[in-house]
Amino acid sequence: MVPLLLVLLLALVLFGAGFAVKVLWWVAIAVLVLWLVGFVARPRGSSGRWYRW
């Protein structure tokens, strides 16, 4: 019974980690797209950076 519980716990942890990594990939892609859009659509009279920091 204990090995079965350990295997189920391991599967649950790996599924959770895989889901979290997939979500983080989508967040990273969204941030990259926003950064590229801001880089392309920056104001012409500025110093080249569209962000303040």
C-alpha positions as CSV (number, residue, x, y, z in Angstrom):
1,M,0.0,0.0,0.0
2,V,2.8,2.4,0.8
3,P,4.6,2.0,-2.6
4,L,1.3,2.7,-4.3
5,L,0.8,5.9,-2.3
6,L,4.4,6.9,-3.0
7,V,3.9,6.4,-6.8
8,L,0.7,8.4,-6.7
9,L,2.3,11.2,-4.7
10,L,5.2,11.3,-7.2
11,A,2.8,11.4,-10.1
12,L,0.9,14.3,-8.5
13,V,4.0,16.2,-7.8
14,L,5.3,15.8,-11.3
15,F,1.9,16.8,-12.8
16,G,1.8,19.9,-10.6
17,A,5.4,20.8,-11.6
18,G,4.6,20.3,-15.3
19,F,1.5,22.4,-15.1
20,A,3.4,25.2,-13.3
21,V,6.2,25.1,-15.8
22,K,3.7,25.3,-18.7
23,V,2.0,28.3,-17.1
24,L,5.4,30.0,-16.6
25,W,6.2,29.4,-20.3
26,W,3.0,31.2,-21.3
27,V,3.7,34.1,-19.0
28,A,7.2,34.4,-20.4
29,I,5.9,34.4,-23.9
30,A,3.3,37.1,-23.1
31,V,6.0,39.3,-21.4
32,L,8.3,38.9,-24.4
33,V,5.5,39.9,-26.8
34,L,4.6,42.9,-24.7
35,W,8.3,43.9,-24.6
36,L,8.7,43.5,-28.4
37,V,5.5,45.6,-29.0
38,G,6.8,48.3,-26.7
39,F,10.2,48.2,-28.4
40,V,8.7,48.6,-31.8
41,A,6.0,51.2,-30.9
42,R,8.2,53.4,-28.8
43,P,7.9,57.2,-29.1
44,R,10.2,58.7,-31.8
45,G,11.4,61.6,-29.7
46,S,12.6,59.6,-26.7
47,S,16.0,58.2,-25.8
48,G,15.0,54.8,-27.2
49,R,13.5,53.2,-24.0
50,W,9.7,53.1,-23.6
51,Y,10.0,52.1,-19.9
52,R,10.9,54.4,-17.1
53,W,13.4,52.1,-15.3
